Amino acid sequence: MKSPTLDPKTPSRENGPEHGTGNDTGNGTPNDNPKPTNIAITVTDQAGTSITFKIKRARPLAKIIEAYCRNMGIHDPTSVRFFYDGIRIQQEDTADSLEMCVDGRIDVHVFQEGGGD
């Protein structure tokens, strides 16, 4: 069986689509699903209280942690822990580094120490 050969006019990664034909994304670079620049992140505590924040994907999530603590009257941010998909969020993490979806949800848990006999 003979493999098909591409017509030189067929858009591909090498030659790209022609501008003005309706086969381009407007900026000349093929892009199937561009990630939005801003996303909405809902922060939910153990009681079910939720606050939604809009943030740029590349901004550190420490901004959300600070804003949540300020809105909820938490004076010591180290008294709560923030998790996304079971992963603890660090101060330097971003939505991009955690590969968060557009409508991501962060869970907040009160820090508990001990528990042993």
Helices and strands as residue ranges (DSSP letters): E 38-44, E 50-56, H 62-72, G 77-79, E 80-84, E 87-88, E 105-110
